[in-house]
Amino acid sequence: MESSAVADCLRDKCILITGSTGYLGKLLVEKILRVQPVVKKLYLLVRAPDATSAEQRVLSEVIGKDPFNLLREKYGITGFHNFIKEKVVPLAGDIVDGYLGLHNSRVHALSEEIDVIINVAETTNFFERCVRHGDDVAVVSATEDHMAEVEPVAAAKSS
C-alpha cells in the first residue's frame, strides 16, 4: 500500500492514539498531521489526573518537541498553534485503567466519534511479571502488600 493511500484512509477521520508521549507516538502524531492535515481530530490519551494536566503534558512532551519543527515552519507560530488547537484533543486517562480511565459519558461520546484507534502505549511497571499457567499467560502486578493478578492473556498455540 502506498503512503498516499494510507494518508487518504485518514482523511476526515477521528483517531484515538495512546502512547503519544513516547518516542514512536510523537513521530506518529507528527506524521499524521503533516501528511494528512485534513484529519478531523486526534485524541491523545495521556497519563494525567485532569484535563488541564493532560493538555500541559501534550503541549510540552509531544507538540513542543523537535519532530514538529517542520509543521511550525509550514504554518508559522500562530498558524501552528491554531492548527494544533483545531486538530489535537488531549484526554486525561491511563491505559491500565478500565475504559482507559475515562468517565462513562466520555467513553460513550468517543465511541460515537472515533473512527480509528492506534495503540502505541506501553507500561513501565517494573513490578509486573508474566506467569505461565499451562497454556495461559497472566500479567501479575506486585504491590507493596500482595500480588494481584491483573489480566489473563491467552497464549498463542502452535499447530
C-alpha positions in Angstrom: 0.0 0.0 0.0 1.4 3.4 -1.0 1.8 6.1 1.6 -0.7 8.3 -0.2 -3.3 5.5 0.2 -2.7 5.4 3.9 -3.0 9.2 4.2 -6.2 9.1 2.2 -7.6 6.5 4.7 -7.1 9.1 7.5 -8.9 11.9 5.7 -11.7 13.4 7.8 -11.2 10.7 10.5 -11.2 11.0 14.2 -8.3 9.0 15.6 -7.6 8.0 19.2 -3.9 7.5 19.9 -2.5 6.0 23.1 1.2 6.4 23.8 1.6 9.8 22.1 4.2 10.9 24.7 6.6 8.1 23.8 9.1 8.1 21.0 7.0 6.4 18.4 3.9 8.2 19.5 5.4 11.6 18.9 6.6 10.6 15.4 3.2 9.1 14.6 1.2 12.2 15.7 3.6 14.5 13.7 3.4 12.3 10.6 -0.4 12.2 10.6 -0.7 15.9 11.0 2.0 16.5 8.3 0.8 14.1 5.6 -2.9 14.3 6.3 -3.7 17.8 7.6 -7.4 17.3 6.9 -7.6 14.6 9.6 -10.7 15.6 11.6 -9.3 15.1 15.2 -6.5 13.4 17.0 -7.5 12.4 20.5 -4.3 11.8 22.5 -4.7 9.7 25.7 -2.0 10.7 28.2 -1.5 9.7 31.8 -2.7 12.7 33.7 -5.0 13.5 36.7 -7.2 16.0 34.9 -7.8 17.8 31.5 -5.5 20.7 32.3 -2.6 18.4 33.2 -3.2 16.4 30.1 -3.1 19.5 27.9 0.1 20.7 29.5 1.7 17.3 29.1 0.7 17.1 25.4 2.0 20.6 24.7 5.3 20.0 26.5 6.0 16.4 25.8 4.6 16.0 22.3 3.8 19.2 20.4 6.7 21.1 21.8 9.3 18.6 20.6 11.6 18.8 17.6 9.7 16.5 15.3 7.0 19.3 15.0 9.5 21.8 13.7 8.5 21.2 10.0 4.9 22.0 10.9 5.9 25.1 12.9 7.8 26.3 9.8 5.0 25.4 7.4 2.3 27.2 9.4 4.2 29.9 11.3 3.9 30.1 15.1 0.4 31.5 15.3 -0.9 29.2 12.4 0.7 26.2 14.0 -0.9 26.8 17.4 -4.3 27.3 15.7 -3.8 24.2 13.7 -2.9 22.1 16.8 -5.8 23.6 18.8 -8.2 22.6 16.0 -6.9 19.1 15.4 -5.5 17.8 18.8 -7.6 16.9 21.8 -5.7 15.8 24.9 -7.5 13.2 27.1 -6.6 12.5 30.7 -6.6 8.8 31.4 -4.5 5.7 31.7 -4.3 2.6 29.6 -4.1 0.3 32.6 -7.5 1.5 34.0 -10.9 0.3 32.9 -12.3 2.3 30.0 -8.8 3.9 29.8 -9.5 5.9 32.9 -12.2 7.9 31.2 -15.7 8.6 32.6 -18.6 6.5 31.1 -20.2 9.6 29.4 -16.8 10.4 27.7 -16.4 6.8 26.6 -19.8 6.8 25.1 -19.3 10.1 23.3 -15.9 8.9 21.9 -17.4 5.6 20.8 -19.8 7.6 18.6 -17.0 9.8 17.1 -13.8 7.7 16.9 -13.1 6.0 13.6 -9.6 4.6 14.2 -7.7 3.6 17.4 -3.9 3.4 17.3 -2.2 1.9 20.3 1.5 2.6 20.7 1.4 2.8 24.5 3.4 0.7 26.9 3.5 0.2 30.6 6.8 0.6 32.5 5.8 -1.0 35.8 9.0 -2.9 36.8 6.9 -4.8 39.4 4.9 -6.6 36.7 5.8 -10.1 35.6 4.3 -12.7 33.3 3.4 -16.1 34.7 2.5 -19.1 32.7 -0.4 -21.3 33.8 -0.5 -24.2 31.3 -1.4 -22.7 28.0 -2.4 -19.3 29.6 -0.3 -16.4 30.5 -1.2 -13.9 33.2 0.2 -10.5 33.9 0.8 -10.2 37.6 1.4 -6.9 39.3 3.2 -6.7 42.6 2.0 -4.1 45.1 3.5 -3.3 48.5 1.3 -5.8 50.3 0.4 -8.5 47.9 0.5 -10.0 44.4 -2.7 -9.3 42.4 -3.5 -10.9 39.0 -4.3 -8.2 36.6 -5.3 -9.8 33.3 -5.1 -13.3 31.9 -3.9 -13.4 28.3 -4.5 -16.4 26.1 -1.1 -17.8 24.9 -0.7 -18.5 21.2 -0.8 -22.2 20.5 1.3 -23.6 17.7 -0.4 -26.1 15.5 
